Amino acid sequence: MKAMDTYKEVKEFKFPNMTVNVFIPDITEEERNQRMKKIEKAAVRLLMSLKG
């Protein structure tokens, strides 16, 4: 089971039919870099699947 993140900031955006909450995690720079690498790899896979 993964540990729950703690958040340093929560941003709230209100629109006519909805409210969006964006949670910004309180993580180390190393953890942020690891997460960004995962996002980049996922984006590459997505774009490659669309190229088809």
C-alpha positions as a Markdown table, in Angstrom:
| # | Residue | x | y | z |
|---|---|---|---|---|
| 1 | Met | 0.0 | 0.0 | 0.0 |
| 2 | Lys | 1.3 | 3.4 | -1.0 |
| 3 | Ala | 1.7 | 6.1 | 1.7 |
| 4 | Met | -0.7 | 9.1 | 1.4 |
| 5 | Asp | 0.9 | 12.3 | 0.2 |
| 6 | Thr | 0.8 | 15.4 | 2.4 |
| 7 | Tyr | -0.1 | 18.6 | 0.6 |
| 8 | Lys | 1.6 | 22.0 | 0.9 |
| 9 | Glu | -1.1 | 23.8 | -1.1 |
| 10 | Val | -4.6 | 23.3 | -2.4 |
| 11 | Lys | -5.8 | 25.5 | -5.3 |
| 12 | Glu | -9.5 | 25.8 | -6.0 |
| 13 | Phe | -10.9 | 26.9 | -9.4 |
| 14 | Lys | -14.6 | 27.7 | -9.7 |
| 15 | Phe | -16.4 | 27.4 | -13.0 |
| 16 | Pro | -20.1 | 27.9 | -13.7 |
| 17 | Asn | -21.0 | 24.2 | -13.3 |
| 18 | Met | -18.1 | 22.8 | -11.3 |
| 19 | Thr | -15.3 | 23.4 | -8.8 |
| 20 | Val | -11.9 | 21.9 | -9.4 |
| 21 | Asn | -9.4 | 21.3 | -6.5 |
| 22 | Val | -5.7 | 20.9 | -7.4 |
| 23 | Phe | -3.6 | 19.4 | -4.6 |
| 24 | Ile | 0.1 | 20.2 | -4.7 |
| 25 | Pro | 2.1 | 17.6 | -2.8 |
| 26 | Asp | 4.8 | 18.4 | -0.3 |
| 27 | Ile | 7.6 | 16.2 | -1.8 |
| 28 | Thr | 11.3 | 16.2 | -2.1 |
| 29 | Glu | 13.0 | 17.4 | -5.3 |
| 30 | Glu | 14.1 | 13.8 | -5.9 |
| 31 | Glu | 10.6 | 12.4 | -5.6 |
| 32 | Arg | 9.3 | 15.2 | -7.9 |
| 33 | Asn | 12.0 | 14.3 | -10.5 |
| 34 | Gln | 11.0 | 10.6 | -10.3 |
| 35 | Arg | 7.3 | 11.5 | -10.8 |
| 36 | Met | 8.1 | 13.7 | -13.8 |
| 37 | Lys | 10.1 | 11.0 | -15.5 |
| 38 | Lys | 7.1 | 8.7 | -15.1 |
| 39 | Ile | 4.9 | 11.4 | -16.6 |
| 40 | Glu | 7.3 | 11.9 | -19.5 |
| 41 | Lys | 7.4 | 8.1 | -20.3 |
| 42 | Ala | 3.6 | 7.9 | -20.2 |
| 43 | Ala | 3.3 | 10.9 | -22.6 |
| 44 | Val | 5.8 | 9.3 | -25.0 |
| 45 | Arg | 3.7 | 6.0 | -24.9 |
| 46 | Leu | 0.5 | 7.9 | -25.5 |
| 47 | Leu | 1.9 | 9.9 | -28.5 |
| 48 | Met | 3.4 | 6.7 | -30.0 |
| 49 | Ser | 0.0 | 4.9 | -29.7 |
| 50 | Leu | -1.7 | 7.8 | -31.5 |
| 51 | Lys | 0.9 | 7.8 | -34.3 |
| 52 | Gly | -0.1 | 4.2 | -35.0 |
